[in-house]
Amino acid sequence: VNAVAIFGISIFVPWLGFTLLYFFGYKLPIFPVGGAYTVGIEGTWERIMDIGRHMILPVVTLMVIYLANYVLYTRGSIIDVMQEDYIKTARSKGMKESRVLWRHAAKNAMIPTVTMAGLMLGRMVGGAVLTETIYAYPGVGRMIYQAVGQQDYPVLQGAFIILAVSVIVMNILTDIAIVYLDPRIKLEREL
């Protein structure tokens, strides 16, 4: 798991994108090579399936990069928590290792992992410039790329506002999730 996650982190996004396009778009034409949908498809179900087929390669590209970060961070967090005194106490009471892991360690290890996941989702929602450019997928990232090339500063400002708002919203949602995960945190209301 560790070697695969390190490989996932070290992959260069354009290389992964072009490799997936080459094999699954050209050599084995399973998926479309660009765009968000095929023009001229009739019917709701067929259109939904077409949009899904267009999304698979960009989503896999983003997922490999972000999931590798998430796996390594979760692993490190679990290793840190397993060294805590309350874990040693639970083991000394004779609890099964699986119960110690899932009942005591996992919940406490999730707190920093949820924080990191919220930050990563904020970046991902804001736009993936390289992925959207490689797959010619219309989104905020591709819009940023085109605006930089055309020196369109108002569009860049709008895109950065979208990025900032998405990161702020994800941070707020992450903080709310942490309140439910960590019983030590209490919300107090000031009047």
N, C-alpha and C positions, 0 to 999 in steps of 0.2 A: 504494500500500500504506500509506504513511504517513497519508494523509488518512482512509482507511477505518479504520485502527487508532485514530486520534484520535477519530473519530466513535464508534467502539465503546466507547472509554473514557468518553466524555462522556454516553453514553446513561443516562438515569435508569431503573433496573431496573423500577419499577412501570409507567412509560410503555411500555417495550418489552414487558413482560408483557401489559398490557392491549391493546396494539396487536395482538400476535400472537393473543391470545384473540379479539379482535373479528373479525379477518379470517379466521383459520383455524378458529375455533370456531363463530362465528355466521354471518358472511357466506358463507363457503365451508365448510360443516360437514365438514371433512376430519378434524379431530382432536377428541377429547372436551374439554369445557371445564373439567373438574375431577376431582379424585380420583385414586386410583392404579390402579383397576381397575373394571370394570363388574360389578355383582352378577348372579349367575345364569348366567354363561358356563360351559358344560361342556366338558370336553376339555382336555388339557394344552397342546397346540399352540395352540388358540384362546385360551386364557388367557394364554399367553406373548405372543402377538401383541397381545392387548388391553392388557396391561401395557406393552408397548413403545409402543403408540400413545398411551397416557396419559403416557409419559415424554418424548415428543418435544418438546413445547413448553417444559416446564421446562428440559430439557437445552439446547435452543437458546438460551433466555434466559441461562442461566449461561455457556454457551460463548461467546456474543458478548462478554460483559463480560471474562471471563478470557482468552480468546484474544487480544483486542485488547491487553491488558497484556503478554501473552507475546510477541506480535509486535514491539511497540515495544522491549521490553527486549532481545530477541534482536538486533534491528537495531542498537541502540546498542552492544551488546557486540561484534558483528561489526565495526562501524566503529572501535571502540577497538582491537581486536586487529589490524586491517589497518594500523594506524600503527606497529606494533612493528617492532623491528630485524630479527628473524628472518624476518618477512614480506618486508621489503625485500631481505634476503639471498637468499631463495628466488626472488624476482623477478629479481634480478641474475644468478642462475645460469641464467636462461632458462627457468624452469618455466612451463608454461601457467597462465593465470589461474585456470582451473577447478581445477587441481591444487593451486595455492596456497590457494585458498579452502577446498576440501574436505579436503585432507590436513593443512594446517597451521593455518589460521585457525578452522575450524569446531570442532575438538576443544577448543581453548583458549577459544573464545567460549562453549562449552556449559557451562563450569564455573559462572559466575555465573547463567546461564540455568536450569540444573538446580536451583540453590539457590532461585531465585525461584519456579520451578514447584512445588517441594516445599512451600514456604510457602503458595502459592495452593491447592494440593490439600488441605493441612491445613485451611485455612479452609472450602473447599468441602465436604469430608467432614463437618466439624463441623456444618454446617447453613447453609442459605441462607434466612434468615428471610423476606425479602420475596418471593422466588420461590415458596417453599412456601405462603405465605399467599395469594398471588394465584391460584395454580392449585389451591388446596385440596388440596395434596398432603401426605399424612401423613409427617412427618419430624421431625427434631430442631428445625429452624428454626420450623416451625409450632407445635410443642410449646412452644418458648420464647415465641412470640407469645401463645399462649393462656394460658400461665402468668403472663405479665406482666399481662394483662388481669384475671386472677382473683387476683392477688397470691399465687400459690402458690409460696412460696419454696423448699420442699424440691425441687419439680420443677425450678425454675430452677438450684438448686445441682447437681442431677444432670445437667442439660443442659450446664452449664458444665464439669463434670468430663468429660463426653463430648467437648466441644469441646477442652479442654486435652489430653486423652489423644490425640485424633486429630492435633493439631498436633505433639505430642511424637513420636508414632510417625512422622509424615511427616518431621520434622526428622532423626530417626535414619536413616530410609531414604535421605534426601537426602545425609547425611554419608557413608553407605556407598557411594552412587553416585559421590560426588566422589572417594573414595579410588581407585576404578577409572578415573575420567577423568583425574585429575591424578597423573602418576607421581612428582611431587615429594613427595607426601604418603605417609608410611610409617607403618604401625601398629606400635607397639612394645608388647610385653607386659612388664609389671612383675610380679616375683614377690615 
